[in-house]
Amino acid sequence: MAKITIYSTPSCMYCKMAKEFFTKNNIAYSEHDIAVDDAARDEMLAKSGQMGVPVIDIDGKIVVGFDRGAIEAALGMK
C-alpha cells in the first residue's frame, strides 16, 4: 500500500475533496494541517516549492491540488 500524506488547511475545499476521494476508495492517508503546524508547512514547501494546498505526497510523487487523474496514476488505479 502506498504511503500518502496530505498537506492541507481546514478551509480548503480541494483538500476536502481529496480526503473524500481517499476515504471513498478506502485508501489510508495521513494529514498535516499547515495552518497550525509550521514544521509540516516547511516540509510541504521543501517538497512542492509552493504554498498552495492540497499538496499530496504519494510514495514521493508530489501532486499539487486535487488532480484526480494524477492521483489515480500515482496509485496505479488507471
A tleap script that builds the chain and sets N, CA, C and O, in Angstrom:
source leaprc.protein.ff14SB
mol = sequence {
  NMET ALA LYS ILE THR ILE TYR SER THR PRO
  SER CYS MET TYR CYS LYS MET ALA LYS GLU
  PHE PHE THR LYS ASN ASN ILE ALA TYR SER
  GLU HIE ASP ILE ALA VAL ASP ASP ALA ALA
  ARG ASP GLU MET LEU ALA LYS SER GLY GLN
  MET GLY VAL PRO VAL ILE ASP ILE ASP GLY
  LYS ILE VAL VAL GLY PHE ASP ARG GLY ALA
  ILE GLU ALA ALA LEU GLY MET CLYS
}
set mol.1.N position { 0.833 -1.178 0.000 }
set mol.1.CA position { 0.000 0.000 0.000 }
set mol.1.C position { 0.882 1.248 0.000 }
set mol.1.O position { 1.908 1.298 0.679 }
set mol.2.N position { 0.474 2.234 -0.757 }
set mol.2.CA position { 1.231 3.475 -0.876 }
set mol.2.C position { 1.160 4.269 0.426 }
set mol.2.O position { 0.162 4.233 1.145 }
set mol.3.N position { 2.244 4.984 0.704 }
set mol.3.CA position { 2.250 5.910 1.838 }
set mol.3.C position { 1.805 7.266 1.307 }
set mol.3.O position { 2.441 7.832 0.419 }
set mol.4.N position { 0.713 7.781 1.854 }
set mol.4.CA position { 0.119 9.020 1.361 }
set mol.4.C position { 0.056 10.038 2.489 }
set mol.4.O position { -0.413 9.751 3.590 }
set mol.5.N position { 0.545 11.238 2.183 }
set mol.5.CA position { 0.474 12.357 3.125 }
set mol.5.C position { -0.187 13.524 2.417 }
set mol.5.O position { 0.193 13.883 1.302 }
set mol.6.N position { -1.179 14.115 3.067 }
set mol.6.CA position { -1.866 15.289 2.526 }
set mol.6.C position { -1.536 16.483 3.417 }
set mol.6.O position { -1.735 16.444 4.631 }
set mol.7.N position { -1.035 17.529 2.799 }
set mol.7.CA position { -0.802 18.803 3.480 }
set mol.7.C position { -1.999 19.680 3.128 }
set mol.7.O position { -2.276 19.913 1.952 }
set mol.8.N position { -2.707 20.163 4.143 }
set mol.8.CA position { -3.962 20.855 3.879 }
set mol.8.C position { -4.201 21.973 4.888 }
set mol.8.O position { -3.430 22.183 5.825 }
set mol.9.N position { -5.310 22.685 4.652 }
set mol.9.CA position { -5.822 23.664 5.616 }
set mol.9.C position { -7.309 23.375 5.810 }
set mol.9.O position { -7.944 22.804 4.923 }
set mol.10.N position { -7.870 23.758 6.950 }
set mol.10.CA position { -9.283 23.447 7.229 }
set mol.10.C position { -10.271 24.080 6.251 }
set mol.10.O position { -11.334 23.511 6.003 }
set mol.11.N position { -9.945 25.234 5.697 }
set mol.11.CA position { -10.898 25.935 4.829 }
set mol.11.C position { -10.765 25.592 3.351 }
set mol.11.O position { -11.493 26.147 2.528 }
set mol.12.N position { -9.871 24.707 3.001 }
set mol.12.CA position { -9.597 24.380 1.592 }
set mol.12.C position { -10.587 23.348 1.062 }
set mol.12.O position { -10.597 22.204 1.518 }
set mol.13.N position { -11.423 23.750 0.099 }
set mol.13.CA position { -12.415 22.811 -0.435 }
set mol.13.C position { -11.765 21.702 -1.256 }
set mol.13.O position { -12.275 20.582 -1.283 }
set mol.14.N position { -10.648 21.990 -1.924 }
set mol.14.CA position { -9.972 20.948 -2.703 }
set mol.14.C position { -9.299 19.923 -1.795 }
set mol.14.O position { -9.169 18.752 -2.150 }
set mol.15.N position { -8.876 20.377 -0.626 }
set mol.15.CA position { -8.334 19.451 0.377 }
set mol.15.C position { -9.422 18.484 0.819 }
set mol.15.O position { -9.187 17.281 0.931 }
set mol.16.N position { -10.619 19.021 1.071 }
set mol.16.CA position { -11.745 18.185 1.477 }
set mol.16.C position { -12.090 17.193 0.378 }
set mol.16.O position { -12.388 16.033 0.663 }
set mol.17.N position { -12.054 17.634 -0.868 }
set mol.17.CA position { -12.354 16.740 -1.989 }
set mol.17.C position { -11.322 15.610 -2.073 }
set mol.17.O position { -11.677 14.460 -2.329 }
set mol.18.N position { -10.067 15.935 -1.859 }
set mol.18.CA position { -9.017 14.917 -1.907 }
set mol.18.C position { -9.220 13.896 -0.799 }
set mol.18.O position { -9.122 12.691 -1.034 }
set mol.19.N position { -9.502 14.375 0.411 }
set mol.19.CA position { -9.701 13.460 1.538 }
set mol.19.C position { -10.932 12.589 1.316 }
set mol.19.O position { -10.920 11.405 1.653 }
set mol.20.N position { -11.989 13.161 0.755 }
set mol.20.CA position { -13.195 12.379 0.440 }
set mol.20.C position { -12.883 11.308 -0.603 }
set mol.20.O position { -13.379 10.186 -0.508 }
set mol.21.N position { -12.056 11.654 -1.603 }
set mol.21.CA position { -11.664 10.678 -2.621 }
set mol.21.C position { -10.958 9.492 -1.973 }
set mol.21.O position { -11.288 8.342 -2.261 }
set mol.22.N position { -9.992 9.761 -1.104 }
set mol.22.CA position { -9.259 8.677 -0.454 }
set mol.22.C position { -10.181 7.853 0.445 }
set mol.22.O position { -10.104 6.625 0.446 }
set mol.23.N position { -11.042 8.511 1.201 }
set mol.23.CA position { -11.964 7.805 2.087 }
set mol.23.C position { -12.919 6.923 1.280 }
set mol.23.O position { -13.133 5.758 1.617 }
set mol.24.N position { -13.487 7.483 0.218 }
set mol.24.CA position { -14.431 6.734 -0.633 }
set mol.24.C position { -13.778 5.490 -1.230 }
set mol.24.O position { -14.434 4.464 -1.406 }
set mol.25.N position { -12.492 5.584 -1.537 }
set mol.25.CA position { -11.767 4.475 -2.150 }
set mol.25.C position { -11.012 3.619 -1.126 }
set mol.25.O position { -10.180 2.788 -1.491 }
set mol.26.N position { -11.315 3.835 0.161 }
set mol.26.CA position { -10.692 3.062 1.249 }
set mol.26.C position { -9.169 3.095 1.195 }
set mol.26.O position { -8.502 2.072 1.349 }
set mol.27.N position { -8.638 4.290 0.974 }
set mol.27.CA position { -7.193 4.484 0.895 }
set mol.27.C position { -6.747 5.274 2.124 }
set mol.27.O position { -7.192 6.398 2.351 }
set mol.28.N position { -5.869 4.671 2.902 }
set mol.28.CA position { -5.385 5.317 4.123 }
set mol.28.C position { -4.420 6.453 3.784 }
set mol.28.O position { -3.658 6.371 2.821 }
set mol.29.N position { -4.466 7.501 4.583 }
set mol.29.CA position { -3.566 8.644 4.402 }
set mol.29.C position { -3.333 9.301 5.752 }
set mol.29.O position { -4.109 9.136 6.692 }
set mol.30.N position { -2.239 10.051 5.818 }
set mol.30.CA position { -2.020 10.893 6.990 }
set mol.30.C position { -2.172 12.337 6.540 }
set mol.30.O position { -1.944 12.668 5.376 }
set mol.31.N position { -2.560 13.183 7.475 }
set mol.31.CA position { -2.848 14.570 7.139 }
set mol.31.C position { -2.070 15.516 8.043 }
set mol.31.O position { -1.905 15.264 9.237 }
set mol.32.N position { -1.600 16.603 7.455 }
set mol.32.CA position { -0.933 17.655 8.214 }
set mol.32.C position { -1.637 18.974 7.914 }
set mol.32.O position { -1.752 19.376 6.756 }
set mol.33.N position { -2.100 19.633 8.953 }
set mol.33.CA position { -2.747 20.936 8.827 }
set mol.33.C position { -1.658 22.005 8.878 }
set mol.33.O position { -1.136 22.317 9.948 }
set mol.34.N position { -1.322 22.560 7.725 }
set mol.34.CA position { -0.219 23.529 7.673 }
set mol.34.C position { -0.597 24.881 8.273 }
set mol.34.O position { 0.266 25.737 8.468 }
set mol.35.N position { -1.886 25.077 8.566 }
set mol.35.CA position { -2.310 26.328 9.203 }
set mol.35.C position { -1.816 26.402 10.645 }
set mol.35.O position { -1.649 27.495 11.185 }
set mol.36.N position { -1.581 25.250 11.274 }
set mol.36.CA position { -1.150 25.231 12.668 }
set mol.36.C position { 0.179 24.517 12.885 }
set mol.36.O position { 0.765 24.613 13.964 }
set mol.37.N position { 0.653 23.809 11.882 }
set mol.37.CA position { 1.876 23.008 12.017 }
set mol.37.C position { 2.976 23.598 11.128 }
set mol.37.O position { 3.061 23.293 9.938 }
set mol.38.N position { 3.813 24.444 11.727 }
set mol.38.CA position { 4.866 25.123 10.966 }
set mol.38.C position { 5.876 24.147 10.368 }
set mol.38.O position { 6.364 24.363 9.259 }
set mol.39.N position { 6.190 23.089 11.084 }
set mol.39.CA position { 7.147 22.098 10.576 }
set mol.39.C position { 6.587 21.401 9.340 }
set mol.39.O position { 7.314 21.159 8.376 }
set mol.40.N position { 5.299 21.081 9.369 }
set mol.40.CA position { 4.661 20.443 8.211 }
set mol.40.C position { 4.619 21.407 7.035 }
set mol.40.O position { 4.812 21.002 5.889 }
set mol.41.N position { 4.366 22.696 7.317 }
set mol.41.CA position { 4.357 23.704 6.252 }
set mol.41.C position { 5.730 23.776 5.594 }
set mol.41.O position { 5.826 23.820 4.368 }
set mol.42.N position { 6.780 23.787 6.387 }
set mol.42.CA position { 8.136 23.841 5.848 }
set mol.42.C position { 8.457 22.587 5.032 }
set mol.42.O position { 9.107 22.662 3.989 }
set mol.43.N position { 7.995 21.439 5.521 }
set mol.43.CA position { 8.194 20.175 4.805 }
set mol.43.C position { 7.474 20.214 3.452 }
set mol.43.O position { 8.031 19.793 2.438 }
set mol.44.N position { 6.236 20.720 3.440 }
set mol.44.CA position { 5.462 20.841 2.211 }
set mol.44.C position { 6.161 21.770 1.224 }
set mol.44.O position { 6.246 21.467 0.034 }
set mol.45.N position { 6.657 22.896 1.718 }
set mol.45.CA position { 7.377 23.842 0.861 }
set mol.45.C position { 8.619 23.202 0.245 }
set mol.45.O position { 8.916 23.422 -0.929 }
set mol.46.N position { 9.331 22.424 1.024 }
set mol.46.CA position { 10.536 21.759 0.526 }
set mol.46.C position { 10.181 20.749 -0.570 }
set mol.46.O position { 10.933 20.579 -1.529 }
set mol.47.N position { 9.041 20.085 -0.421 }
set mol.47.CA position { 8.632 19.072 -1.407 }
set mol.47.C position { 8.042 19.685 -2.672 }
set mol.47.O position { 8.315 19.216 -3.778 }
set mol.48.N position { 7.231 20.736 -2.511 }
set mol.48.CA position { 6.478 21.261 -3.652 }
set mol.48.C position { 6.964 22.607 -4.171 }
set mol.48.O position { 6.721 22.953 -5.328 }
set mol.49.N position { 7.657 23.378 -3.312 }
set mol.49.CA position { 8.117 24.695 -3.718 }
set mol.49.C position { 7.034 25.752 -3.748 }
set mol.49.O position { 7.230 26.821 -4.326 }
set mol.50.N position { 5.882 25.471 -3.131 }
set mol.50.CA position { 4.809 26.465 -3.140 }
set mol.50.C position { 3.929 26.346 -1.917 }
set mol.50.O position { 4.031 25.382 -1.158 }
set mol.51.N position { 3.056 27.335 -1.726 }
set mol.51.CA position { 2.184 27.374 -0.558 }
set mol.51.C position { 0.763 26.898 -0.857 }
set mol.51.O position { -0.044 26.787 0.066 }
set mol.52.N position { 0.436 26.614 -2.112 }
set mol.52.CA position { -0.914 26.165 -2.451 }
set mol.52.C position { -1.206 24.799 -1.865 }
set mol.52.O position { -0.322 23.945 -1.804 }
set mol.53.N position { -2.450 24.583 -1.429 }
set mol.53.CA position { -2.865 23.286 -0.897 }
set mol.53.C position { -4.067 22.788 -1.694 }
set mol.53.O position { -4.776 23.596 -2.293 }
set mol.54.N position { -4.309 21.508 -1.716 }
set mol.54.CA position { -3.533 20.483 -1.049 }
set mol.54.C position { -2.256 20.136 -1.809 }
set mol.54.O position { -2.175 20.280 -3.029 }
set mol.55.N position { -1.282 19.683 -1.064 }
set mol.55.CA position { -0.105 19.032 -1.634 }
set mol.55.C position { -0.190 17.599 -1.143 }
set mol.55.O position { -0.275 17.342 0.058 }
set mol.56.N position { -0.164 16.668 -2.090 }
set mol.56.CA position { -0.324 15.256 -1.761 }
set mol.56.C position { 0.948 14.525 -2.148 }
set mol.56.O position { 1.385 14.576 -3.298 }
set mol.57.N position { 1.534 13.845 -1.177 }
set mol.57.CA position { 2.753 13.069 -1.380 }
set mol.57.C position { 2.356 11.588 -1.405 }
set mol.57.O position { 1.930 11.028 -0.395 }
set mol.58.N position { 2.506 10.971 -2.580 }
set mol.58.CA position { 2.173 9.554 -2.742 }
set mol.58.C position { 3.473 8.817 -3.028 }
set mol.58.O position { 3.956 8.807 -4.161 }
set mol.59.N position { 4.026 8.212 -2.010 }
set mol.59.CA position { 5.311 7.499 -2.133 }
set mol.59.C position { 6.377 8.355 -2.827 }
set mol.59.O position { 7.131 7.863 -3.668 }
set mol.60.N position { 6.428 9.645 -2.461 }
set mol.60.CA position { 7.436 10.534 -3.024 }
set mol.60.C position { 7.024 11.251 -4.299 }
set mol.60.O position { 7.728 12.152 -4.754 }
set mol.61.N position { 5.892 10.866 -4.885 }
set mol.61.CA position { 5.360 11.586 -6.053 }
set mol.61.C position { 4.476 12.701 -5.523 }
set mol.61.O position { 3.555 12.458 -4.744 }
set mol.62.N position { 4.759 13.919 -5.947 }
set mol.62.CA position { 4.041 15.083 -5.435 }
set mol.62.C position { 2.949 15.503 -6.410 }
set mol.62.O position { 3.198 15.723 -7.595 }
set mol.63.N position { 1.733 15.608 -5.880 }
set mol.63.CA position { 0.590 16.096 -6.651 }
set mol.63.C position { 0.126 17.372 -5.967 }
set mol.63.O position { -0.176 17.375 -4.773 }
set mol.64.N position { 0.073 18.453 -6.733 }
set mol.64.CA position { -0.372 19.733 -6.190 }
set mol.64.C position { -1.810 19.961 -6.643 }
set mol.64.O position { -2.125 19.893 -7.831 }
set mol.65.N position { -2.667 20.231 -5.672 }
set mol.65.CA position { -4.083 20.405 -5.973 }
set mol.65.C position { -4.788 19.060 -6.014 }
set mol.65.O position { -4.155 18.011 -5.898 }
set mol.66.N position { -6.106 19.102 -6.179 }
set mol.66.CA position { -6.859 17.853 -6.288 }
set mol.66.C position { -6.948 17.496 -7.765 }
set mol.66.O position { -7.911 17.843 -8.447 }
set mol.67.N position { -5.935 16.801 -8.240 }
set mol.67.CA position { -5.852 16.341 -9.628 }
set mol.67.C position { -6.138 14.839 -9.622 }
set mol.67.O position { -5.230 14.021 -9.471 }
set mol.68.N position { -7.408 14.496 -9.789 }
set mol.68.CA position { -7.838 13.103 -9.679 }
set mol.68.C position { -7.042 12.189 -10.615 }
set mol.68.O position { -6.650 11.091 -10.222 }
set mol.69.N position { -6.806 12.634 -11.837 }
set mol.69.CA position { -6.057 11.814 -12.798 }
set mol.69.C position { -4.634 11.538 -12.341 }
set mol.69.O position { -4.148 10.412 -12.450 }
set mol.70.N position { -3.972 12.559 -11.833 }
set mol.70.CA position { -2.588 12.384 -11.352 }
set mol.70.C position { -2.560 11.497 -10.111 }
set mol.70.O position { -1.647 10.689 -9.943 }
set mol.71.N position { -3.557 11.647 -9.245 }
set mol.71.CA position { -3.616 10.817 -8.040 }
set mol.71.C position { -3.850 9.358 -8.427 }
set mol.71.O position { -3.174 8.461 -7.924 }
set mol.72.N position { -4.800 9.127 -9.313 }
set mol.72.CA position { -5.085 7.756 -9.758 }
set mol.72.C position { -3.865 7.136 -10.433 }
set mol.72.O position { -3.567 5.960 -10.220 }
set mol.73.N position { -3.161 7.918 -11.244 }
set mol.73.CA position { -1.980 7.412 -11.918 }
set mol.73.C position { -0.876 7.069 -10.902 }
set mol.73.O position { -0.217 6.036 -11.017 }
set mol.74.N position { -0.687 7.939 -9.919 }
set mol.74.CA position { 0.347 7.691 -8.899 }
set mol.74.C position { 0.031 6.451 -8.062 }
set mol.74.O position { 0.930 5.782 -7.553 }
set mol.75.N position { -1.271 6.159 -7.932 }
set mol.75.CA position { -1.689 4.995 -7.158 }
set mol.75.C position { -1.836 3.737 -8.009 }
set mol.75.O position { -2.142 2.663 -7.489 }
set mol.76.N position { -1.618 3.870 -9.326 }
set mol.76.CA position { -1.765 2.726 -10.216 }
set mol.76.C position { -3.210 2.314 -10.433 }
set mol.76.O position { -3.489 1.152 -10.725 }
set mol.77.N position { -4.128 3.259 -10.293 }
set mol.77.CA position { -5.556 2.960 -10.467 }
set mol.77.C position { -5.989 3.040 -11.932 }
set mol.77.O position { -7.068 2.565 -12.285 }
set mol.78.N position { -5.165 3.630 -12.772 }
set mol.78.CA position { -5.504 3.805 -14.194 }
set mol.78.C position { -4.884 2.736 -15.020 }
set mol.78.O position { -5.058 2.719 -16.239 }
savepdb mol mol.pdb
quit
